[in-house]
Amino acid sequence: FTLSLFRFKARLNASSKKRFELNFLDLYPCLGDDSPTTSFDPHYLYHLAWAVRKVKEIAPKKHVDFSSHLHFASMLSAFVETEFYDYRPAKLNLTNLKTGAADLIKLPFQDNSLSSISCMHVIEHIGLGRYGDPLDPDADLKAVEELKRVVAPGGSLLFVAPVGIPRLMFNGHRIYSLQQVLEMFAGFKVVEKSALPDDWTQGIIREPDQELLDKQNYACGMFWFKKE
């Protein structure tokens, strides 16, 4: 960094255009960005891209998201009326976007009232105290029941969670087997199931087989359910 600073300062001083001053107090060292490719979090990039595509396909009048990534709700609101609810409410000021507080254990919505909802990379954290929520080993199951309760008949539910060899990693998250996810949503139709495997370089795999998912450590499972 120091060598680059001296080189840049020399070139700045030699420049005929004095557009900026280089002051010591304004130094802002960025030391980890010189990489051959652009880095990203595979789970969050791929599952958000998947979900936006699904909502576009569903084409609802309004979509309600529970505690997924804020980038998803904010971008989705560009083309569909969106509501975002979280245990820790987010204060966003964007057109076509409403935000508020909600506890997934007791959602403030009537039975069968929402035609299009999502809850992505959320359920695996509930009940572990990570976000200030009460400790409860079965909180994820209770939250799933609430999601199922509020979906309208024929409505869509987009669900994302880690899948692979099932285990509990306190107080971070849970990892579910494919069978555990399907059992939690018993009675719902599986419109689509996809996954981003541990080797994420191959991208999203649509309709992955059981054998593949059983070998994963921390794959990203993406599910589109419909309430029949």
Salt bridges, closest charged atoms under 4 A:
GLU57 OE1 - LYS54 NZ 3.27
GLU83 OE2 - LYS62 NZ 3.25
ASP111 OD1 - ARG149 NH1 2.68
GLU124 OE2 - HIS121 ND1 2.66
GLU124 OE2 - HIS125 NE2 3.57
ASP136 OD2 - LYS142 NZ 2.69
ASP140 OD2 - ARG174 NE 3.44
GLU145 OE2 - LYS148 NZ 3.26
GLU146 OE2 - ARG149 NE 2.83
GLU192 OE1 - LYS54 NZ 2.90
GLU192 OE1 - ARG206 NH2 3.32
GLU207 OE1 - LYS193 NZ 3.16
GLU211 OE2 - LYS215 NZ 3.57
